[in-house]
Amino acid sequence: MQAAFSFFGQSPPPNYQVALVSELRDSLQLLFIVYRDKSGQYIKLDGDTKVQAALGKALLGRKYYSCEPIRKESAPAPAAAAPQTDTVGDAGALIVDPKFKAAYYKALGPKVKETWLAQLDGASPSNKKVKIGGTEYVLASSCKNHDCGDNNTVVLYSAAQGVVYGKIYERGRTTLIGAPPPTVASELDRLWQAEWRQNR
């Protein structure tokens, strides 16, 4: 299961918090859409057409609230301000950074015409910081909505160097973007395997 904060792109429904995306057999997806209203946090179920048919309207139409009351004393303390490209946020949050977007689109080249790649609005885990060959990068991952297994990507961004490297997987075909040096290209393969093929 992966958290996708920008699952609905720039037009999320009212009270939306996050989409929890899980992949089933045959690349089907079961979604747990998290909302919060004045009554508290709740989940609604969704998924591919076959998943919706299996669940039925009765289950899909319900709001699932937590049975435990919210305890104020258990709320986490406010976090200290973190760098914009730390582990906070996901690929969808990164794309709003003008410097990243410019470097990313330059690396994408003709692939920028692919909406899911240009917007990075699919399922995406939290960004991470990694160090390769002495250079620090932000690692971001994303996939195509409702088609994660066959269309996904990992991206490395160095704010200091203003470069983006990445690996795109599209239905069995892979493309490296940004002309990564051999060391980075090898690491992109490893990172992609860990993100999109481990335990799948």
C-alpha positions in Angstrom: 0.0 0.0 0.0 1.3 3.5 -0.9 0.1 6.9 0.2 -0.8 9.2 -2.8 -1.4 12.7 -1.4 -1.9 14.2 -4.9 -4.0 11.3 -6.3 -6.7 13.7 -7.6 -4.2 16.2 -9.0 -5.1 19.9 -8.7 -8.8 19.2 -8.1 -9.3 17.0 -5.0 -12.8 16.4 -3.7 -14.0 18.2 -0.6 -12.4 17.1 2.8 -9.8 14.9 0.9 -6.7 13.9 2.9 -4.8 11.1 1.1 -5.4 8.1 -1.1 -4.0 4.7 0.1 -3.4 2.7 -3.0 -3.0 -1.1 -2.9 -2.3 -3.4 -5.9 -4.1 -6.7 -6.2 -3.7 -9.6 -8.6 -3.8 -8.8 -12.3 -2.6 -5.2 -11.6 -6.0 -4.3 -10.2 -6.1 -1.5 -7.5 -8.1 -1.3 -4.3 -8.2 2.3 -3.0 -8.8 3.6 0.5 -9.6 7.3 0.1 -9.1 9.2 3.4 -11.3 12.2 4.2 -11.8 14.4 7.3 -15.0 16.3 8.2 -16.4 17.8 11.3 -17.1 14.3 12.6 -13.5 13.2 12.2 -11.5 11.1 9.8 -13.1 8.4 7.6 -12.3 6.2 4.7 -14.3 5.4 1.5 -13.5 2.4 -0.7 -12.9 2.6 -4.5 -10.9 0.8 -7.1 -10.9 -0.5 -10.7 -14.2 -1.5 -12.3 -13.7 -5.2 -11.4 -12.9 -4.3 -7.8 -16.0 -2.0 -7.6 -18.2 -4.8 -8.9 -16.7 -7.2 -6.4 -17.3 -4.8 -3.5 -20.8 -3.8 -4.5 -22.6 -0.5 -4.0 -23.3 -1.2 -0.3 -19.7 -1.2 0.7 -18.6 1.5 -1.7 -21.2 3.9 -0.5 -20.3 3.9 3.2 -18.1 6.1 5.2 -15.8 4.1 7.6 -14.9 6.1 10.7 -12.5 5.1 13.4 -14.1 3.5 16.4 -11.7 5.1 18.8 -12.2 8.7 19.8 -9.6 11.3 18.9 -7.3 11.9 21.9 -5.8 15.4 22.0 -3.0 14.3 24.2 -1.8 11.7 21.7 -1.4 14.3 18.9 2.2 14.6 17.7 4.1 17.7 18.5 4.5 20.2 15.6 7.6 19.2 13.6 10.4 21.6 13.1 10.6 23.3 9.7 12.2 20.9 7.2 13.8 21.6 3.9 11.3 21.6 1.0 12.8 18.6 -0.6 13.3 16.4 2.5 11.2 13.4 3.2 8.2 15.7 3.5 5.8 15.5 0.5 5.7 13.3 -2.5 6.5 13.6 -6.2 3.3 15.7 -6.7 4.5 18.2 -4.2 7.9 18.4 -5.8 6.5 19.2 -9.2 5.3 22.6 -7.9 8.9 23.7 -7.3 9.7 25.8 -10.4 13.4 24.9 -10.3 12.7 21.2 -10.2 10.0 21.5 -12.8 12.3 23.2 -15.3 15.1 20.7 -14.8 12.6 17.8 -14.9 10.9 18.9 -18.1 14.3 19.4 -19.7 15.2 15.9 -18.8 11.9 14.5 -20.0 12.2 15.9 -23.5 9.4 14.5 -25.7 8.1 12.4 -22.8 6.7 15.6 -21.3 3.7 15.0 -23.6 2.7 12.0 -21.3 0.3 13.6 -18.8 1.1 11.2 -15.9 4.8 12.0 -16.3 4.4 15.8 -16.7 2.1 16.1 -13.7 3.4 13.3 -11.4 0.0 13.1 -9.9 -0.3 9.3 -9.5 0.5 7.2 -6.4 3.7 8.3 -4.8 5.5 7.5 -1.6 7.3 10.2 0.4 10.4 11.7 -1.1 13.7 10.7 0.4 17.2 12.0 0.4 19.9 9.7 -1.0 23.7 10.2 -1.7 25.3 8.9 -4.8 29.0 9.4 -5.6 29.2 12.2 -3.0 26.2 14.1 -4.4 22.9 14.5 -2.5 19.7 13.9 -4.4 16.0 13.9 -3.6 14.5 10.6 -4.7 10.9 10.8 -5.9 8.7 8.0 -7.3 5.4 8.1 -9.1 3.1 6.0 -11.3 0.2 6.3 -13.7 -3.2 6.4 -11.9 -4.9 3.0 -12.0 -2.0 1.5 -13.9 0.9 1.5 -11.4 2.3 -1.9 -12.3 2.9 -1.1 -16.0 3.7 2.6 -15.9 6.0 4.1 -13.2 9.1 6.1 -12.7 11.9 7.0 -10.2 13.5 10.4 -10.4 16.7 11.8 -8.8 16.9 15.6 -8.3 20.0 17.6 -7.3 19.0 21.1 -6.4 22.6 22.2 -6.0 23.5 21.0 -9.6 20.0 21.8 -11.0 19.8 18.4 -12.7 17.3 15.6 -12.9 18.0 12.0 -13.7 15.3 9.3 -13.9 14.2 5.9 -15.1 10.8 5.5 -16.7 9.0 2.1 -17.1 6.2 1.9 -19.7 4.6 -1.5 -20.3 7.9 -3.4 -20.4 10.0 -0.6 -22.0 12.5 1.4 -19.9 13.9 4.9 -20.7 16.6 6.8 -18.9 16.2 10.6 -18.8 18.7 13.4 -18.1 21.6 11.4 -19.5 22.7 10.0 -16.1 26.4 9.0 -15.7 27.0 5.3 -15.3 27.1 5.3 -11.5 23.8 7.1 -11.3 22.2 5.0 -14.0 23.2 1.8 -12.1 21.7 3.3 -8.9 18.5 4.2 -10.7 18.1 0.6 -11.7 18.5 -0.5 -8.1 16.2 2.2 -6.8 13.5 1.3 -9.3 13.7 -2.4 -8.5 13.3 -1.6 -4.8 10.4 0.8 -5.3 8.4 -1.0 -8.0 9.3 -4.6 -8.1 10.3 -5.6 -4.5 7.6 -7.8 -2.9 5.4 -7.6 -5.9 
